[in-house]
Amino acid sequence: MATRKSSQQETVTVDGHRLRLTNLDKVLYPETGTTKAEVIAYYSEIAEYLIPHAADRPVTRKRWVHGVGTAAEPGQVFFQKNLDKSAPDWVKRHTIEHKSNSNVYPLANDRATLTWLAQIAALEIHVPQWKFGPRGKINNPDRMVLDLDPGEGAGLPECVEVAFLIKEILEGMGLDPRPVTSGSKGIHLYAGLDGKQTSDEVSQVAHELARLLEADRPDLVVSDMKKSLRQGKVLVDWSQNNWAKTTIAPYSLRGRPHPTVAVPRTWQELQDPDLTHLDFRQVLERVEQIGDPLSGMAGGSADEEALAVAPAADRLSVYRSMRDPDRTPEPVPAAVAPREPDQPVFVIQEHHARRLHYDLRLERNGVLASWAVPKGPPVTAGKNHLAVQTEDHPMEYATFEGTIPKGEYGAGVMAIWDSGSYDVEKWRDGKEVIVVLHGRPDGGLAHDGGPSGARRYALIHTGGEDGKSNWLMHLMKDQPQTGTAQGSPAKDKDKDKDTAKGTAGAPATPVSGSAPGSGGTPQPVKPMLAVQGTEASIDEDDGWAYEMKWDGIRAVAVVAQGEVRLISRNGQDMTKTYPELSDLPDHVLARTAVLDGEIVALDAKGRPDFGRLQNRMNLVKTADIERAAKKYPVEYFLFDLLELDGTATLGLEYSQRREILKEAVDAPRDGHIQVPPELDAAVAEAVEASREVGLEGIIAKRTDSNYAPGLRTRSWIKIKNQLTQEVVIVGWRPGKGSRARKVGSLLVAVPDGVELSYLGRVGSGLTERELAEIGSRLKKMSRKTPPLEGVPAADASDAHWVRPALVGEVQFSERTEAGKLRHPVWRGFRPDKKPSDVVVEIPQFQP
């Protein structure tokens, strides 16, 4: 029963629960005129089909309180995990406990809850692949999901082709896959499970499937989240099987310009050349006619041995499962042949499949450990190549050449590019491999410049578990000397440098020592710091990369267990201050990570504005924070990676860390999590580019430098377009006239050894609000005597002295001969820094 009050409001009873519905005439989808009332009606009608796929799962909501907007001007979306305090008490809920906090999630178990979700404009309902058990226990997943996401230049037809490839594989594993057109761009594939495997185990199987499909169809499939690799291809996103990840629930609306729905389809429908996404009206008509194509999905068992590397007893089970010896000339032995070689062998095969790539195979424990290297072994130390680890191959493959028939796995011509023996310098399973390959005099390695075909390479694991997924193949700077005998590694007088951490000039060898958070949750790392310099400070021959200098506050992010902590340079926890960055784990393609970046607030032209960011600092009350977040949203610009899945990357070179960062973070161009690219330019061009777009300057970074936590080194040099200086407030002077009893200007200084050196006073740039807020704070910090010497009598005459604990930042034209700042303008407070962090940026004027 409903008691109608107006066209905008009514009270209804749904399954015995009373709900007050408001703003029913509000248009939530402007391009179609779809109102809130229609959205509520849809969720009420579709409930019997949606609930079976969402029940007992924690619901994460995406809300468009003011509507989705249009394609040209999208509306503001709120990503919400915690249950609202105003939620009806009859909404079923469960709590997920984390080490630092807990989240309370609603469960979409009934029609009344779906109606309430529609009332608060939670248009999109996202759930994980597992359910809560008794007393809130997190069960193992009961389904596997693969998200087929087309890159630019691809669409539904390409997704359909990939879906059928996966269908064949999953059915061969005894699973029952069902397709769902996502309502956005691509297709989701669901397969029911029996709940015997953990989320990690299911993720591993899904990842392996995506990786193997990519190796077989590199022209169509990519398993890497990096945007630049997805042109014209379909990303098989396996990561949504992580226990902390969610997928839009079947039959949920989408927050797109048109009210499309994530709707289950039949395999027959997918063959329709006119296949399109459906809107909510079409879905309601459809379920009346054919019911739910996703119902009755069998719960099978995801057999890891069908995809993952088998135990040591037989490491070729995966290889054999993918090949029919009656249809391919490849060797398919019944078992691993034991072998104890004096010198292990390697082979690099040139594989003319749908797209040319190279396969590197290294003898290890009786089989050939294998990587597909799309661009071939790198020939310069400054360029790393992606290497995708594939299934182990039999030793007989070391001499295989021939044509794999069309329709078979890896179809195409296989030829040996180079082969020989190799020496192992380091082999850490799943982490790092360093070898010296001794190829043939007429082989590909010799043709690429290696002496007698001897080349020293490192393989660096960039994520995942147990040695699977993506690696980087790196040519070491220190190579075997010409004339080195085959079978004997080159003697290198600087070899010890290869395993030492350093800064500028350090060798390129990656050092993967103890992770910052090894043994548990990763810990924050003190950020590495840059020194002030000019273009003259840069010798281009040394190898430099250039990044824009972002005008914000430094933040180290610690990602673990689906949560993020944001730590400032002085160790303060800023997580609650910037709630919109809580979804960072959704963009990190790993379970744990430590990242370095800058929190910025952009102006109307998309440029960082430190003044806007000031409105987000020093807020404590939740209401104030939420209000400021809506008015002054922030973005997080990532520029370094310090740990990934428990492995420290501090000892890797800058160029290697950047490559891994770009692989590990899925950052849409228009999102609030960004990985800004390095500038492909000379230093003068980079500085000019920053000036043209109105930025603060650039940061020059040595490409061969390691990450030095907490240290200020010349491996990083900041070159500014404007002169700025961080300062310590030592006192204040009252204003004139109406401001006689208020703060008129601040007296500032910089540390000079153990003392403070006076820089002058600054009043310009201080807003009335800042002056009012700082006044009471400074009075609480007052002291009778000045905390430094050398303050001119004119400035000290009416000064009120304070304890030197607050840090701010000023802009100025130059430093005078006496050491003072000329024309200083206040830029804002720096709560992220301590006085001990402040250093002299611009030296005193020199005649």
N, C-alpha and C positions, 0 to 999 in steps of 0.2 A: 504494500500500500504506500502511496505517496501523497503527502499534503503539499499541494502546490502553493507557493507564495508569490512568485513572479516568474517572468521569462528568464531571469538571471539566477534564481535560487529556488530550491525545493528540498524537502526532507523525505528520504526514502527508507524503506526497510528492505534489507537484502539478507536473505537466509537468517532472519531473526535479529539482525544487527541494524541499528538506526544510523543513518549517514546524512549529514547535511551537505548538499551539493550546491556550489556557488559558481557565479560567473559562467553560467551554462551557455550564454550566447557568445562568449569570447571565441574569436577565430584563432585556432592554434596552427592551422595550415593556410596561410594567406593565399597561396597560388591556387588552391582548390576551394577555399572558403569553408573548409571543414572546421566545425565548432567543437568546443569542449564537450557539449552534450552528445555529439556523434561519437566522440572518442570513448566516452563513458559507456554509451550504448554498445559499441563494438566490444569492449572488454567484457561487458556483462554477457553478451551473446556467445563470444568465443571461449568463455571460461572452461566449458566442459572439454574442449580440445587442448587448450593451453596448459591447464593445471597438471595433467599427467606428466608433462615434460618439465615442469618447474617445481612441483611440490617437494617439500622437505629440503629444498636447496636455498642457500642464502641469496637473497635478491639484492643486487646492486642496481641502482636506478640512475637513469639519465633524464633529467627534468628540463623542460622548456616552459618555464612559468609564464613567459610573455609570448609564447609561440615560437615556431621553428624559423620564422622569417622567410626570406626568399633566397633563390640561388645567388642573387647579387648581394644581398644583405642578410646573411644567416643570423638567426636569433641566438641569444645567449643560453648556453646549456650549463646545467649544474650536475656534476658527477657526485653521487651520494651513496655512501656505504652505510653509515650509522643510521639507525632508526630515529625519526623525529620524536622529540619529547611529546609533541602534540598528537602523536599517532594514537588511534583508539586502543584501549587496553585489550580488546578482543583479538587484535592482530597477532597471530602466532609469531614467535621470534626465538632466536638462539644467539648466544654470544660466542664469538671466536676470540680466545685469549692469545695475546701476543706478549713478547717479553716486556715491551715498554707500554702497552696499552691494550685495550680490548674494544671490539666493535660489536654492536648489537644489530643483527640483520633481521628484516621481516622475512616471512615465508609466504609464498603465493600459493596457499593451500586451499583457498576457497574463493567463491565469487565475490563475497563482500570485500575481501582484501584487494582483489583486482579492481573493484569499483573505487575503493579508496585510493589506490595508486593512480588511477585515471583522474580522480578529483584533484590530486596535487600535481597533475601534468607530468607524471612519470611515464613518458611515452614509451621509452625503451626499458625493457626488463632483461637484465643480464644475470645468468646463473652459471655456476661451475659444473663440472662433469661428475661430481660426487654429491651424495646426500648426507644429511645429518642422521645419525642413528639414535638409539635411546640415550637420554640425558645429554644430548648435544654432541655425541661422539662423531668425529669426522670419519665417515666410511671410505673405503676404497672406491674409485670411480666405477660407475656402472655403464659408462659409455665412453667411446673414443670419438673425438671430433677433429676433423681436418677442414681448415678454412681455405678455400681456393679463392685467392684475391688477385684479380687481373691488374697488371701494371699498365702504364700508359701505352696505348696502341693495341691492347688486348681487351677482350670483353667476354660476354657469356659464351659464345661459341668455343673459345679457347678453354674456358673453365669446364664446359661439357666434355671436351676431348680428354682433359686431364681426369675428370670424374670417372669416366669409363675405364681409363687405365688403372686407377686406384680400385675401382669396383672389382676388377679381375684379380688384383692382388689380395684384397681383403677376403673375397669369397674363397680364394685358394687357402686362406688361413682359417677357414671355417666361420667367418664372420658374416653378418647380414647388413651390408651398408645401405643407407637410405639418404637420398639427396634433399636438400632444403635450399631453395633460392633465397638469398640472404635479405632481399629487399633493399640492398645497398648497391653492390657492384657484382658480387660473385656468388659462389655456391658453398654451402656447408655440407660435409658428409658426416653422417652419424653412423656409428656401429655399436650395437649393444654388447656389453661385457658381463662376465659372470661375477665380477667384484673380487677376484682372487689376486689381482695385481695392484700395486700401489700406484699413486699418481706419477711418481718418478719412473716407474717401470713402463707405464703406458706412454709417458712422454718420450722415453727412450725409443720405444718401438715406433711411435709416430715420427720421430725425428729421423730414425734410420730409413723409414719408408720414403720420407720426403727426399732425403739425401740420395738414396738409390735411384729414385725416379728422376731426379735432376741429372745424375750421371748417365742415365739411359736416354733421356730426352732433353739435353741442354738447350735445344732450340725452343723448347716450349715451357720447361719447368725450372723454377729457381726455389731453393730452400732457404736462401739467405734473405734477411729482412732489408738489406741495404737497397734504398730506392734506385740507385744508379744501375743496379743489376736487373731490374724488373721490367725494363722497356720491352714491350711486345711479348712478355711472358706471364705466366701464372705463378704467383707465390703459393706454395703449399705450406701454409702456416700451421706447424705442428705444435706450437708453444701453448695453445689454448688448453692443452691437457695438463699443464702445470696446476697444482692444487689451488694456487692463488689466482689463476686466470679465470675469466668468465667469457661466455659466448652469449649472444643475444638469444633469448628463448624462442623456440618455434612458436609462431603465431603472435609474436610481439610486433607492435608497430615500430616504424623507424622514424627518427627525427630528421627527415629529409624534406625537401620542398613539397613532395607529394606524399600522401599517407600510405606508403608501401609497407609490406609486411614480410617478415621472415616466414616463408610458408613451405611446408613439406610438399614434395612433388613425387611423381612416379618416374621410374627410369624411362618409360615410354614417352612421357612428356618431354624429357630432356632431349629427345631426338627431334623434337619439333624445331625446324629452322627459324620459326618466328617466336621462339621462347623469350618471354619477357618477365620482369618482376610484376607482381600483382598488388593492387591496392586493397584496402580493407573491405570494400564493398564486394569486390570479386571473390575475396576469400570467404566471406559469409555465404555467398551463393554456392561456392565450390564445396564447402563442408556439408551443406545440405544434400548435395548431389552424390559425392563420393566418400564422405567421411574423412578420416585422418590417415593419409598414406604412411605416417610414422608409427601408427599403432601396431602392436604385435611384433615389434622389432626384437628378434631373438637375442638373448644374452650369451654370446660366445666367449671363447677364451683367446686373448691376443697372445699367440704363441711367440715368445721372444726369439726362439731359435729359428723361426721362419724369417726373421729379418736381422736380428742382432748377431754379433760375433759369438760363435759357440764357445763352450769351455775348451780348455787346452786339450782335452782328450781327442777332440776332432774339430779343428778350427776351419774345416772346409765345408761344414754342413750348409752354411749360407750360400757359398759358391755353388755347390751342387744343386741346391733348391732352385737356383735361377737358370739352370742350363739343362738341356736334354742332349745327352751324348749322341743320340741318333739323328740330331738335327743341326749340330754345330761341330766344326772340326777342332774346337778347343779341347785341351786335355781335361778329362773329368775323372780323376782317380777315385777309387773307392775309399781311400783312407790317406792320412798324412804319412808320407814316407820319412822315417827317422833319418837324420843326416847330421854329422858332426864335421863341418868343413874347417879346413885350416884358415880359409879366408872366405867370408860370406860374399855372395854375389848380389849384383843389382842389375836391373834392366829398366830402360826408359823406352816405352813403345809409343810410336806415333799412331794415333787412333783416328782414322777417318770415319767417324760415325756420322750422325746427322750434322754434327759440327765438329770440326777438328779440335782435338785436345791431346794431351800427352799423359801417359800413365807411368808414374814412378813406382817401382817395386823393389823392396829391400828384403833380403832373406832374413828371417827371424823365427827361431823356434820351429824350423821345419817347414815353414810356409813363406810366402812373399807378402809382407805387409805392403798395402797398396794405397796410393793417393792419385786422384785424377787432378791434373794441373792444367786448367783450360788454356792458359797462355804459355805453357811450357816453362822449363826452369829459367829463373831470372838470370840475366847476363851482367847486371850491374848491382853493386851493393846498395844503391839508393832506391831500388824498386823491388818491393815484395810482391809475390804472386800468390793468389789464392790456391790452396791445395785441399781438395775434399777427400777425406779418407773413405775408402770403399772397402768391400769385403776382402778378406785374405784370399790369395790365389795360390794354387799348387806350385811347387817348385818347377814342374814341367813347363809352366808358363814363361819361364825365363828365356826360353828359346823359341817361343811360339810366334809364328808369322802366318798370316792367311786372311781369308775373307769369312767373316761371320755372316750367315745368311740373313736376308731381310726377314723381319718378323721375330728374330731372336734377340735376346738381351744383348745390347751393345753392337747391333748389326753394323757392319762396315769393314773396311780394310784395316788390318793391324800389321804394322811393320816395326822392326826394331830400329830405334833411333840411335841408341848407344847401349852398351852393356859392358860388364867387367866385374871387378871386385871392389870392395869398399872397406874403409876402416871406421870403426865406431869411436867417437870421442865422448859422446854422451847419449844415453838412451833412457829417458824417463817416460815410461808408458803413459800415454794420455796427456803429456805435458810438453816434452821437448826432446828433439832428436838432433844431434850434430854429427855429421858424417863427412868423410872425404871420399868422393867417388873417383875411381881410377878407370876411365873409359878407354875405348880403343883409339889408336892413333888416327883412324879415319872416321871416328864416331862424331856424333853431334856436339858433345862437350868440347872436343878439340877444335871443331870448326867455330865454336863460339868464343875461342880465345884462351881456353885453358891449356896449360902446359902439359903435353902428352895426355890430354883428356882428363887431367886431375882437377877436380873442383871441390871446394869445401862449402857445404850447405848446412843451414839450420832449418828445421821444421818446428814452428812455434804453434802450439795449440791455442785457439782463440775462444773456446767455450764449449759447453756441453759436458758430458761425462764419459769416463772410461775410454778416452781416446777417440771418441767418435766426433763427427761433425767437421767444422772448418778449421783449417790450419793456415799459416802463412809460410811460404817457402822463401828463404832469405839467403842470398849469396854473401858469404862472410867477407869482411874487408881483408883479413889476413888469409891469403891463399898459398897453396903449396908452391914452392919455388920451382922454376924451370929446371928440369933434369932430375927431379925427385924420383926415386925408384918406385915403380908400381908396387903396391902392397906395403909401402912404408910411409906414414904420414910425414908431412914436411916439418922440419925443425923450425920453430919460430921463436926468436929471441924475445918477442913481446907477448908470447902466448899467455902468460899469467894475467895480462891485462884483460883477456877475454872473459874472465870470470869475476872481475872486480867491478863494483859499482863506482860510478864516477859522475862527473858533470861534463863540461866542455872537453872535447877531444877524446872522450872515452871510447873504447872499441865498440863494435856493433853487436857483439855477442849478447843475446838476451840472458838476463839473470833472473831466474824464477824462484828465488829463495823463499823463505817463510812468508806466508801471506800475512798482511797486517792483522787479519782476524782469524788466523789459522787456529783450528781447534774449537771454533764456535762462531758466534756472530762477528762479522768483520768490524774493525774499529776504525774511527776516523784517522786520517793522516794529516799532519800539519802541512798546509799548502806551501809549495815551492814559491819563491819570490823573485821578482825581477829587479834589476838595477836601472837607474835612469841613464839614458844615453842619447846620442844623436845619430844621424845617418853616417857620420864619420866613424862611429863605433863599430860599424859592420864591415867585415871583409867578406865579400860575396864568395870568395873561393873556399871559405870554411864550410859552407853549406848551411843555409838558414831557411827557415820557413817563417811566414809572416801571418799573424792573425790581427783582426781588428781589436782595439782596446775598448772593452765595453764599460760604460760608465755606470757601474752598479756596485754591489757588495759581493765579495768572495764567499762561496759556500761549498763545502765538501759534503757530498751526499753519500750516505751509507744505506744501501738497499739490502734488505734481508726479510724473509718470511712475508713477502708481499707488502712490506711497510718501508717507509723512508724516514731517515733522520737527516736534518740539514744543520750542519755545524759551521759557525762563523770562523773567521781567521783567529779570533781570540778564544775559541773553544766554547762559545755560547750555543745552546740548542735553539735554533730558530724555526723548528718544524711547525709549531702552532701559529707562528706569525704569518706563514705563507701557506694556508691550507690548500690553495689551488694546485700546489706542486705535489700533493699527496698521491697523485696517480703516476708519479715517476716510475714505480715498479712495473706498471703496465707497458712502459716503453723500453724496458731493459730486458733483453733476451737472455737472461740468466737468473739463477736463484739468488745469488748474492753479488754485490758489486760495490766498489768505492769509486766515486767520480768526483772530478774537480770542475768547477764552473763558476759562473757569475749570475746572480739574480738581478734582473734589470726591469725597469718600468719604461714602456715605450710611449712616446708622444704621438700626436695625430699623424705625423709623417713617418712613423715606424722607427724613430731614432731613440736610443736610450736617453732618459731624462732623469738625472739624479735628483732634481727637485721634486719630481713626481714620486720617486722612490722614498723620499723623506716622509711622505704621508703614511707609509707602511711601517716605519720604524717605531720602536719604543711603545708599541701597543700591547696591552696586557689583557683587557677584557675581551671575551669572545665576541660580544656584540660589536665592539669597535673594530675588531679585526675583520669580521664578516662584512661590515659596512664598507670599510676601506678596500677590501678585496674586490668588491663589486665596482667601486668607483675608480680604483687604481690597480688593475690587475697586473701581475708580474709574469715574466717569462724566465726560464732557466736555460742559459746558454752554456752547454758543456764543451770543454776543450781538452780534457785529459781523463785517462782511465788508470786507476792506481791498483785495483784488484778486481778479478773476475772469477766467480765461482771458486773462491778459496785460494787462488793463485795470484801472488803479487806480481805486478808488472812494472814496479819501480825501476828495476834494472834494465828494462828494455829501452831502446832508443826512442826519442820523441816520435820519429816517423813510424816506428812499429806500434807505439801506443796509440797514435792517431788512427792507424789502419784498423786496429782492434776495436777502438771506440766506435768508429763508423759502422763496423760489423755488429757491435753489441747493442746499439741503441736504435730503435725504430722511431725516428723523429720526423713526422710529417712537416712539410715546408710551412704550412699555415698553423702549426700547433704551438703550444706554449713551452714545449720541450724542444730545444734546437741543438744541433751540432753544426755550428757555422763552419764553412769551409776555410781552409788556409787560402791566402792570396797567392795566385800564380803570377808573381811579378818580382822585379828587382826592388831593393829597399826604397829607392826614391819614388818608384811608381806606387808602391804600397802606401807610403806616407801621403802622397798626393791623392790617392783614392780615398783614404780615410778623411782627408780634408774636404774633398768634394762632397762627400755624403754627410758632412757635419759631425763626424765622430771625434773622440778625444785623441786618437792617435793609433799606434800599432804596438804589438808585442812581437819582437823578433826572437825566435827560438832556434838554437842549434839543433839540426836534424839528428845529430849523433849523441845528443845529451841524454843522460839518465835523469830520473826524477829525484831531486834532493829535498826530502821533506823538511820544511821549516827553515831552509837556507836561502839566502839571497846571493845568487851567483850570476856571473856574466854569461852563463848559458842562455839566460833570458834577459833581454834588454827592452825596456819600454821607451818608445820615442813618442813624445806628446806634441800635439798641435798647439796646445795652450799650456801655459805654466801653471801648475797647481802644486800645492804643498799641504800635507797633513800637519796639523798643529795641535798643541796641547794648550788648553785654556788655563791661564794662571791668575786671571782677575777680570774685573769689569769696571767700567766707568758709567756713572749715571748720565742720562740724557739731559736735554735742555727743555725749558718751557714745560709743556704738559707731560713730558717724559722725565721730569727732573728726579722723580723717585724710582724710576724704572731703569732697566738696563739700556744704555745708549750704544755702547760698543764693548767688544771683548778684547782683552789683552792676551796675546798668544805667544808661544815659544816653541822651540824644538829641542830635543835632547842633544847635548854636546858632551859626549862621554857620560860621566855620572852627573853632570850639571845640566841646567837648562839655559838655552841661549834665547834672549828676547828678540822677537821678530817685529813687534809693533802692535797696533790695534786695528780692529776691523769692525766696521758698522754697516757698510754698504752690503746689500743682499740679505740682511736679516729681516724677515717679515715680522709684522706685529704679532702674529701667532707664535713664532719662534721666540721672540723676545718675552712674551708673556709666560710661555712654558718654561723657559730656561731661568727666569728670574727667581722663582721659589726654589728651584733646584740648586742654583748657585749660592743662595743665602744659607742653605743647609750645609754647604761645603766651605763656609767662610773660615778664614784664619786671620790672625792679627798682623802677621808679618809677611812680606813678599816671599814666595818660594824660590826666588832667583835673584841674582844681582844684575846690575847694568841697566835697569829700567830708567829712562830719562826722567828728570824731575817733572817735566810738563805732563807726562803720562801718569806718573806716580802720585801726583798732588792730591787727586780725589779718588784714587783707585780703591776698590774693595777686593782684597786678595782671597783666593780660594785654593783649596787643595788641588794640585795638578793631576786630575784623574780623568777629565773629559777630553775626548779627541774630536776634532772637526776637520774640515777641509776648506781651503781658500784658493781662489784663483787670483793671479797677480801679473803685472807686466814685467817686472824684473826685481832683482835684489840690489839694493844700493851699496855703495862703497862701505857704508857703516854696517851692512848686513841686514837692514830692514827690508820689508816687503813694500814695493811701490804699487800703489793703486790696488790694494787687496779687496776682494769681493767674497763674501761668505757664500759657500756652496752647500754646506749642511753638516750635520753631526755624523760621526762615524761610530755608532755603538758597537760595530763589529771589531773595533781595534782598541788596543791598550796603548798608553803612552810609550811603553817600551817598544811597540811596533813602529813608532814614527821615526823616519830617517830623513835627512836633508836631501831633497830632490834636486834642487838647483843651487850650486855653490854661490858664495858671496861674489858680488861684482868685482871684476879684476880689471884695472885700468890698462 
